[in-house]
Amino acid sequence: MDGKVVMITGAARGQGRSHALRLAEEGADIIAVDICDHIDSVPFPMGNADDLAETVKQVENLDRRIVARTADVRDSAQLQAALSEGLAEFGHIDVLCANAGIASMALTWEITEEQWRDVIDVNLTGVWRSIKAVLPVMIEQGTGGSIVITSSMAGVMGLAGIGHYTATKHAVIGLMRSLVNEVSVHRIRVNTVNPTTVNTPMIQNDAFYQYAGGTTAEEMGAVFQALNAIPVPWVEPIDISNAVLYLASDESRYVTGLTLWVDAGLGTKVGTG
């Protein structure tokens, strides 16, 4: 990743921070954006300005440069402003990691209008807005590029209690496949990474424990370990970051249109039909 510039959404903590650090370890400079605020329908605390500052500190400790800005993926102007500042600092953009995402839990017919709107706006429209900001620059540069979208195993199978989330994670795969047929001529690759449950604040909270049928992390872990073929309850953010690194780098220079499962065997054991 030497000499490459990567824009990462949802970079304050969790998978986003992990991606920033892993890519920086391999030589990338980072444009990091995060809402750094709470969305009312999300039943667990979201990342904040202190979290984003910690991402900055950890990237700089790796002797890499980072431009970090507060930006909501639901707001194209904020995304464009953050990208413009990054371009002013680094001069180009090579990779987009469209990682920002939220979740809430309810049976499909009990999802509120607010929950539905927020999850769709962040997880689907926010991905589209991020791509819409970056792609014209990549195309004009004429040097190719890579777009890595965070989907989920919920993007290839139906999971109860998160119908709105599942719909968005299916939808970004369709968006990815359409983009492959639009931008491959520009040598821009587009792929998704599809994790099983990841050990981040999105799942390590009381609301998710209740959704998973447990009251503690240990009880919830037992439920998810029963689903995975490899006997682990969840994977770590670094496991997803290593997949993102592969898709972002020239090691995958002819890989496009891929849904890369990092799923501990969930999809094969449970089935994706």
PELIN-V650993 format. One record per helix or strand of 2 or more residues. SS is the DSSP state (alpha for helix, beta for strand). FROM is the first residue (numbers start at 1). LEN is the number of residues. If there is no record, write none. Layout:
# PELIN-V650993
SS,FROM,LEN  SS,FROM,LEN
This chain:
# PELIN-V650993
beta,5,5  alpha,14,12  beta,29,6  alpha,49,13  beta,66,5  alpha,76,15  beta,95,4  alpha,108,3  alpha,113,29  beta,145,6  alpha,153,3  alpha,163,24  beta,188,8  alpha,206,6  alpha,217,11  alpha,237,12  alpha,250,3  beta,259,4  alpha,266,5
